[in-house]
Amino acid sequence: MRHLSFRATLLASFLLIAASLAAAVAGGWRGMEAVVHAIQDDKQRALALSDAARALGERSVELERSARQYEVLGEPTLARRFDAALAEARPALALLESASPALAREVAAWRVSADHVAAWLASLAAPQPADRAEEDAREDPQSATTTGRIAPPAAEDELRSLGVRAGRLAEALNQHLGDRDRALMGTLEGERRAVTLQILAALVLAGTLAGLAGWWLLRPLGRIEHAIGELGENRLARPIDIGGPADLRRLGARLDWLRLRLTELESDRKRVLRHVSHELKTPLASLREGVALLDDGVLGTLAPGQREVTGILAHSARTLQERIEQLLRLNASQFDARSLHLQPTALLPLLREVVEEQRLPARARGVTIRLAGEAPIVRADGDKLRTVFSNLLANAIAYSPAGGRVRIELGLAAENVVIDCGDEGPGIEPDELERIFEPFFRGRRSPPAKTGGGSGIGLAIVREFICAHRGSVRALPSDRGAHFRVELPHA
């Protein structure tokens, strides 16, 4: 299947599943069709046997009536009627005899009785002289049987037994048909169970095939989605290897090419940034030194207008140097985010240390810091988390009004540790909640006092470090002030 495309694999999986279900349905249909044909044939045979039993009963009555009439009247026509009725009964006897051994035994008994009656009628057709018959009968009662005649009491019993045996045949036939019906119902039930098992087996097979096909098709799609996510998060160290169908493997190869290309571009960007920053810092240091010499009057006393110009130059040089240092810090943070030193870290003591470090700036602005909550120990890089919380807290203090409050709360949500940081400053516009983490982005609600300050790479560094910990940081909507939420996995 490695040479099949995604579409061909999907089609082959569908055909296999359809074939398994069709085979189960076809097998069940054939089995049920065989049972239906067997039931139809058995019903037709049962009707034929019932007709034969009814005809035999009618012939038995006719035989008995013909024999009795012939005994009384002695008309040869009645004897011929007896013989014709006996001949008509023979096909029914043959059919009943072939049905089952029990019916064959009853048929044999009926034939014996019929043969005895026929022999008796034949003896009546050729009578001996009356005196000799009476004399022989007086001398030897058994002589009648030796001469071919049957004694009238024995013939009477055989005549009566024809109807009785025909009734027994009918009862035996009913029992035989009942047994056949129960056997057919058992066969039908067995076939129904077989069809049920076939359908269940087909469903299990179809489910297994669907699961294997889904695993074969969806696993590379999941890996592609994960690979695209890592590319979007600039995690370019791990090679992209996609299995599955041929076209998805080709897509994985193109994604890995894109990863290598992005790695080269990222390396070039960092190298250019380092070179440019270094090239800017060298002449900037000379510029600041020259401005400082002018301001100190080393080259002569400056006029008030000249001193104002040197002040502007000094301020601009410091601002430019801060921008260059921010660029370097951002570049360093992106590099450091990929080299974490994970170890068990207690967040509450770490946050207390960060609060103490920011105590003086907070006191200068009259800002109160409240730290509350508990959190379990997490595996993290303590130094980078210290940078994260220092940036968040310094940002909250800087934007808080005089006498305001900053709150930091720890808690749990599912498998994450949650750290909320909120202030009472101007807050963030709803449409800027996502962009606030972009480097050098400053929101519209920034106070005028911050216009000449930093350019806002602190939150970009926060996001870099938190994403490196497989966590997340968001700016949440708030009625008053800014509200940042950091989530770190602790499981």
Disulfide bonds with the S-S distance in Angstrom:
none
